[in-house]
Amino acid sequence: MYFFIEALLVRKEGVDLPKTLKIDITDKVIGKFKDGHMELYSSKYLIGKFFFKDLNQTFQLADGYVEEDGRFYLLVNLHHEQSSARL
């Protein structure tokens, strides 16, 4: 799965950059019906399941994906934790 993001991040004194980038992937998500639920794919990767039973709708998404107001987002961590290992 490839996403091309062009961003210029300028560090200003006293201003923290966001820790997570949220990318709207809604237009790339495809649903396939399977055994009473719908499997959700982005590219060819299974990213979650959508369960619909008696007007109750629930999403079960893989780590790094969220659903908000009917849209799907990929969350990208911009800050890497420093390793405590000593070289």
DSSP file (Angstrom, degrees, kcal/mol; ACC not computed):
  #  RESIDUE AA STRUCTURE BP1 BP2  ACC     N-H-->O    O-->H-N    N-H-->O    O-->H-N    TCO  KAPPA ALPHA  PHI   PSI    X-CA   Y-CA   Z-CA
    1    1 A M              0   0    0      0, 0.0     2,-0.4     0, 0.0    42,-0.0   0.000 360.0 360.0 360.0 124.8    0.0    0.0    0.0
    2    2 A Y        -     0   0    0      2,-0.0     2,-0.4     0, 0.0    41,-0.0  -0.965 360.0-179.3-122.8 133.4    1.6    3.3   -1.1
    3    3 A F        -     0   0    0     -2,-0.4     2,-0.7     2,-0.0     0, 0.0  -0.999  17.6-147.7-127.5 129.5    0.4    6.8   -0.2
    4    4 A F        +     0   0    0     -2,-0.4     2,-0.5     2,-0.0    -2,-0.0  -0.872  21.1 177.8-100.7 117.9    2.3    9.8   -1.6
    5    5 A I        -     0   0    0     -2,-0.7     2,-0.7     2,-0.1    -2,-0.0  -0.977  14.8-162.2-123.5 125.0    2.3   12.7    0.8
    6    6 A E        +     0   0    0     -2,-0.5     2,-0.4     2,-0.0    -2,-0.0  -0.923  27.3 156.0-107.6 113.7    4.1   15.9    0.1
    7    7 A A        -     0   0    0     -2,-0.7     2,-0.6     2,-0.0    -2,-0.1  -0.997  33.5-153.0-141.9 142.6    4.5   17.9    3.3
    8    8 A L        -     0   0    0     -2,-0.4     2,-0.6     2,-0.0    -2,-0.0  -0.965  16.1-164.6-114.4 115.3    6.9   20.6    4.4
    9    9 A L        -     0   0    0     -2,-0.6     2,-0.5     2,-0.0    -2,-0.0  -0.893   2.8-168.9-104.6 119.8    7.3   20.6    8.2
   10   10 A V        -     0   0    0     -2,-0.6     2,-0.6     2,-0.0    -2,-0.0  -0.934  15.5-140.2-110.2 123.8    8.9   23.7    9.6
   11   11 A R        -     0   0    0     -2,-0.5     2,-0.3     6,-0.0     5,-0.1  -0.734  20.4-168.4 -87.2 119.8    9.9   23.6   13.3
   12   12 A K    >   -     0   0    0     -2,-0.6     3,-2.1     3,-0.4     2,-0.1  -0.829  34.8 -91.8-107.1 148.2    9.2   26.8   15.1
   13   13 A E  T 3  S+     0   0    0     -2,-0.3     3,-0.1     1,-0.3    -1,-0.0  -0.355 110.5   4.9 -58.2 125.1   10.5   27.7   18.5
   14   14 A G  T 3  S+     0   0    0      1,-0.2     2,-0.5    -2,-0.1    -1,-0.3   0.485 103.7 112.5  80.8   2.6    8.0   26.6   21.2
   15   15 A V    <   -     0   0    0     -3,-2.1    -3,-0.4     0, 0.0     2,-0.4  -0.941  56.2-147.7-113.6 123.5    5.6   24.9   18.7
   16   16 A D        -     0   0    0     -2,-0.5     3,-0.1    -3,-0.1    -3,-0.0  -0.696  14.4-128.9 -88.8 138.4    5.2   21.1   18.8
   17   17 A L        -     0   0    0     -2,-0.4    -6,-0.0     1,-0.1    -1,-0.0  -0.494  38.8 -89.7 -77.3 153.4    4.5   19.2   15.6
   18   18 A P        -     0   0    0      0, 0.0    -1,-0.1     0, 0.0     3,-0.1  -0.326  27.2-144.4 -62.6 148.7    1.6   16.8   15.6
   19   19 A K  S    S+     0   0    0      1,-0.2    59,-2.7    59,-0.1    60,-0.8   0.693  81.6  41.1 -87.4 -20.3    2.5   13.3   16.7
   20   20 A T  E     -A   77   0A   0     57,-0.2     2,-0.5    58,-0.2    57,-0.2  -0.993  66.2-150.1-134.6 134.4    0.0   11.6   14.3
   21   21 A L  E     -A   76   0A   0     55,-3.0    55,-2.8    -2,-0.4     2,-0.6  -0.885  14.6-152.4 -99.5 130.7   -0.9   12.2   10.7
   22   22 A K  E     -A   75   0A   0     -2,-0.5     2,-0.5    53,-0.2    53,-0.2  -0.921  10.8-167.2-109.7 114.4   -4.5   11.3    9.8
   23   23 A I  E     -A   74   0A   0     51,-2.8    51,-2.6    -2,-0.6     2,-0.6  -0.889  19.7-131.2-107.0 124.1   -4.9   10.3    6.1
   24   24 A D  E     +A   73   0A   0     -2,-0.5    49,-0.2    49,-0.2     3,-0.1  -0.628  34.0 165.2 -75.1 115.5   -8.4   10.0    4.6
   25   25 A I    >>  +     0   0    0     47,-2.3     3,-2.1    -2,-0.6     4,-0.6   0.188  34.8 118.9-114.1  13.7   -8.5    6.7    2.7
   26   26 A T  G >4 S+     0   0    0     46,-0.8     3,-1.4     1,-0.3    -1,-0.1   0.864  73.4  53.1 -51.1 -45.1  -12.3    6.5    2.4
   27   27 A D  G 34 S+     0   0    0      1,-0.3    -1,-0.3    -3,-0.1    -2,-0.1   0.635 108.8  51.6 -68.8 -12.6  -12.3    6.5   -1.4
   28   28 A K  G <4 S+     0   0    0     -3,-2.1    15,-0.8     2,-0.0     2,-0.4   0.467  86.0 103.9-101.2  -3.8   -9.8    3.6   -1.4
   29   29 A V  E <<  -C   42   0B   0     -3,-1.4     2,-0.4    -4,-0.6    13,-0.2  -0.662  49.4-170.1 -86.7 132.6  -11.8    1.3    0.9
   30   30 A I  E     -C   41   0B   0     11,-2.7    11,-2.9    -2,-0.4     2,-0.4  -0.960   9.0-147.7-120.9 137.4  -13.7   -1.6   -0.7
   31   31 A G  E     -C   40   0B   0     -2,-0.4     2,-0.4     9,-0.2     9,-0.2  -0.874   9.6-170.1-108.1 139.8  -16.2   -3.8    1.1
   32   32 A K  E     -C   39   0B   0      7,-2.3     7,-3.1    -2,-0.4     2,-0.1  -0.993  24.6-124.8-127.6 124.6  -16.8   -7.5    0.4
   33   33 A F  E     +C   38   0B   0     -2,-0.4     2,-0.3     5,-0.2     5,-0.2  -0.441  38.6 164.8 -67.7 136.5  -19.8   -9.4    1.9
   34   34 A K  E >   -C   37   0B   0      3,-3.2     3,-1.5    -2,-0.1    -2,-0.1  -0.859  58.0 -29.7-158.0 119.8  -18.8  -12.5    3.8
   35   35 A D  T 3  S-     0   0    0     -2,-0.3     3,-0.1     1,-0.3    -2,-0.0   0.830 124.8 -37.5  44.1  54.4  -20.7  -14.6    6.4
   36   36 A G  T 3  S+     0   0    0      1,-0.2    16,-0.6    15,-0.0     2,-0.3   0.560 129.2  65.0  81.7   8.4  -23.0  -12.0    7.8
   37   37 A H  E <  S-CD  34  51B   0     -3,-1.5    -3,-3.2    14,-0.1     2,-0.5  -0.900  78.4-113.2-146.4 176.8  -20.5   -9.1    7.8
   38   38 A M  E     -CD  33  50B   0     12,-2.5    12,-2.9    -2,-0.3     2,-0.4  -0.976  21.6-142.1-119.1 127.8  -18.5   -7.0    5.4
   39   39 A E  E     -CD  32  49B   0     -7,-3.1    -7,-2.3    -2,-0.5     2,-0.5  -0.729  17.0-143.6 -86.8 137.1  -14.8   -7.2    5.1
   40   40 A L  E     -CD  31  48B   0      8,-3.2     7,-2.9    -2,-0.4     8,-1.3  -0.880  18.4-173.7-107.6 129.4  -13.1   -3.9    4.5
   41   41 A Y  E     -CD  30  46B   0    -11,-2.9   -11,-2.7    -2,-0.5     2,-0.5  -0.938  18.5-164.5-124.0 142.9  -10.0   -3.6    2.2
   42   42 A S  E >  S-CD  29  45B   0      3,-2.3     3,-2.0    -2,-0.4     2,-0.3  -0.996  82.8 -30.1-122.2 122.5   -7.6   -0.8    1.4
   43   43 A S  T 3  S-     0   0    0    -15,-0.8   -13,-0.1    -2,-0.5    -2,-0.0  -0.594 126.9 -39.1  59.4-125.5   -5.6   -1.8   -1.7
   44   44 A K  T 3  S+     0   0    0     -2,-0.3     2,-0.4    -3,-0.1    -1,-0.3   0.279 116.1 107.0-108.3  11.0   -5.5   -5.6   -1.2
   45   45 A Y  E <  S-D   42   0B   0     -3,-2.0    -3,-2.3     1,-0.0     2,-0.5  -0.768  71.6-125.2 -97.9 131.4   -5.1   -5.5    2.6
   46   46 A L  E     +D   41   0B   0     -2,-0.4    -5,-0.3    -5,-0.2     3,-0.1  -0.605  33.4 171.2 -70.3 119.2   -7.8   -6.4    5.0
   47   47 A I  E     -     0   0B   0     -7,-2.9    15,-3.2    -2,-0.5     2,-0.3   0.514  54.9 -45.3-109.8  -8.4   -8.2   -3.4    7.3
   48   48 A G  E     -DE  40  61B   0     -8,-1.3    -8,-3.2    13,-0.3     2,-0.3  -0.988  50.8 -94.8 168.1-175.2  -11.3   -4.4    9.2
   49   49 A K  E     -DE  39  60B   0     11,-2.4    11,-2.7    -2,-0.3     2,-0.5  -0.973  17.2-148.1-134.2 147.7  -14.8   -5.7    9.4
   50   50 A F  E     -DE  38  59B   0    -12,-2.9   -12,-2.5    -2,-0.3     2,-0.5  -0.972  15.2-163.1-118.1 117.9  -18.2   -4.0    9.4
   51   51 A F  E     -DE  37  58B   0      7,-3.1     7,-2.4    -2,-0.5     2,-0.4  -0.871   8.5-179.1-104.4 131.0  -20.9   -5.8   11.4
   52   52 A F  E     + E   0  57B   0    -16,-0.6     2,-0.4    -2,-0.5     5,-0.2  -0.955  14.4 153.1-132.8 113.7  -24.6   -5.0   10.8
   53   53 A K  E >  S- E   0  56B   0      3,-2.3     3,-2.1    -2,-0.4    -2,-0.0  -0.963  70.6 -15.7-145.2 121.8  -27.2   -6.8   12.8
   54   54 A D  T 3  S-     0   0    0     -2,-0.4     3,-0.1     1,-0.3    -1,-0.1   0.900 126.0 -53.2  51.9  48.6  -30.6   -5.5   13.8
   55   55 A L  T 3  S+     0   0    0      1,-0.2     2,-0.6     0, 0.0    -1,-0.3   0.431 111.4 123.1  67.1   0.9  -29.8   -1.9   13.0
   56   56 A N  E <   -E   53   0B   0     -3,-2.1    -3,-2.3     2,-0.0     2,-0.5  -0.830  43.8-167.7 -90.6 126.8  -26.7   -2.0   15.2
   57   57 A Q  E     +E   52   0B   0     -2,-0.6     2,-0.4    -5,-0.2    -5,-0.2  -0.963  10.4 171.5-119.3 126.2  -23.6   -1.2   13.2
   58   58 A T  E     -E   51   0B   0     -7,-2.4    -7,-3.1    -2,-0.5     2,-0.4  -0.981  18.9-148.3-134.2 147.2  -20.1   -1.8   14.5
   59   59 A F  E     -E   50   0B   0     -2,-0.4     2,-0.5    -9,-0.2    -9,-0.2  -0.895   4.4-167.0-111.1 142.8  -16.6   -1.6   13.0
   60   60 A Q  E     -E   49   0B   0    -11,-2.7   -11,-2.4    -2,-0.4     2,-0.3  -0.924  23.2-178.2-126.7 103.8  -13.7   -3.7   14.0
   61   61 A L  E     -E   48   0B   0     -2,-0.5   -13,-0.3   -13,-0.3     3,-0.1  -0.752  27.5-108.8-110.6 151.4  -10.6   -2.1   12.4
   62   62 A A    >   -     0   0    0    -15,-3.2     3,-1.6    -2,-0.3    -1,-0.1  -0.265  55.1 -75.7 -66.6 158.7   -6.9   -3.1   12.4
   63   63 A D  T 3  S+     0   0    0      1,-0.2    -1,-0.2     3,-0.0     3,-0.1  -0.311 121.3  32.2 -55.9 136.9   -4.4   -1.1   14.4
   64   64 A G  T 3  S+     0   0    0      1,-0.3    11,-3.4    -3,-0.1     2,-0.4   0.432 101.4  94.4  94.1  -0.1   -3.6    2.2   12.7
   65   65 A Y  E <   +B   74   0A   0     -3,-1.6     2,-0.3     9,-0.2    -1,-0.3  -0.966  47.1 178.0-125.1 142.2   -7.1    2.7   11.2
   66   66 A V  E     -B   73   0A   0      7,-2.1     7,-2.8    -2,-0.4     2,-0.4  -0.960  20.2-142.3-137.9 157.4  -10.1    4.6   12.5
   67   67 A E  E     +B   72   0A   0     -2,-0.3     2,-0.4     5,-0.2     5,-0.2  -0.987  22.2 173.5-119.2 129.5  -13.6    5.4   11.4
   68   68 A E  E >   -B   71   0A   0      3,-2.4     3,-1.7    -2,-0.4    -2,-0.0  -0.975  68.6 -18.6-138.6 122.4  -15.1    8.8   12.1
   69   69 A D  T 3  S-     0   0    0     -2,-0.4     3,-0.1     1,-0.3    -1,-0.1   0.856 128.0 -49.1  52.2  41.4  -18.4   10.1   10.8
   70   70 A G  T 3  S+     0   0    0      1,-0.3     2,-0.3   -44,-0.0    -1,-0.3   0.567 116.8 109.8  79.8   8.1  -18.5    7.5    8.0
   71   71 A R  E <   - B   0  68A   0     -3,-1.7    -3,-2.4   -44,-0.0     2,-0.4  -0.879  60.0-136.2-116.6 150.1  -15.0    8.1    6.8
   72   72 A F  E     - B   0  67A   0     -2,-0.3   -47,-2.3    -5,-0.2   -46,-0.8  -0.873  20.7-170.1-108.7 138.6  -12.0    5.9    7.1
   73   73 A Y  E     -AB  24  66A   0     -7,-2.8    -7,-2.1    -2,-0.4     2,-0.5  -0.965  19.0-143.8-130.5 143.9   -8.5    7.2    8.1
   74   74 A L  E     -AB  23  65A   0    -51,-2.6   -51,-2.8    -2,-0.4     2,-0.5  -0.918  22.3-145.7 -99.5 128.6   -5.0    5.7    8.3
   75   75 A L  E     -A   22   0A   0    -11,-3.4     2,-0.5    -2,-0.5   -53,-0.2  -0.852  12.5-166.4 -99.8 128.4   -3.0    7.0   11.3
   76   76 A V  E     -A   21   0A   0    -55,-2.8   -55,-3.0    -2,-0.5     2,-0.5  -0.964  17.2-135.1-118.1 123.0    0.7    7.5   10.7
   77   77 A N  E     -A   20   0A   0     -2,-0.5   -57,-0.2   -57,-0.2   -58,-0.1  -0.647  19.2-175.5 -77.8 121.2    3.0    8.0   13.7
   78   78 A L        +     0   0    0    -59,-2.7     2,-0.5    -2,-0.5   -58,-0.2   0.648  64.1  68.4 -92.3 -16.9    5.4   10.9   13.0
   79   79 A H        -     0   0    0    -60,-0.8     2,-0.5     0, 0.0    -1,-0.1  -0.906  67.9-155.1-109.5 126.8    7.5   10.6   16.2
   80   80 A H        -     0   0    0     -2,-0.5     2,-0.2     3,-0.0     3,-0.0  -0.850  21.8-121.9 -99.5 131.8    9.7    7.6   16.7
   81   81 A E        -     0   0    0     -2,-0.5     2,-0.2     1,-0.1    -1,-0.0  -0.482  30.2-113.9 -70.1 139.0   10.5    6.7   20.3
   82   82 A Q        -     0   0    0     -2,-0.2     2,-0.2     1,-0.1    -1,-0.1  -0.541  32.3-114.7 -74.5 139.0   14.2    6.8   21.0
   83   83 A S        -     0   0    0     -2,-0.2    -1,-0.1     1,-0.1    -3,-0.0  -0.464  10.3-149.9 -73.5 142.8   15.6    3.4   21.8
   84   84 A S        +     0   0    0     -2,-0.2    -1,-0.1     2,-0.1     2,-0.1   0.441  64.0 114.4 -90.0  -0.3   17.0    2.8   25.3
   85   85 A A        -     0   0    0      1,-0.1     2,-0.5     2,-0.0    -2,-0.1  -0.434  62.7-136.4 -70.5 143.3   19.5    0.3   23.9
   86   86 A R              0   0    0     -2,-0.1    -2,-0.1     1,-0.1    -1,-0.1  -0.857 360.0 360.0-104.2 135.4   23.1    1.3   24.2
   87   87 A L              0   0    0     -2,-0.5    -1,-0.1     0, 0.0    -2,-0.0   0.446 360.0 360.0 -92.2 360.0   25.4    0.7   21.3
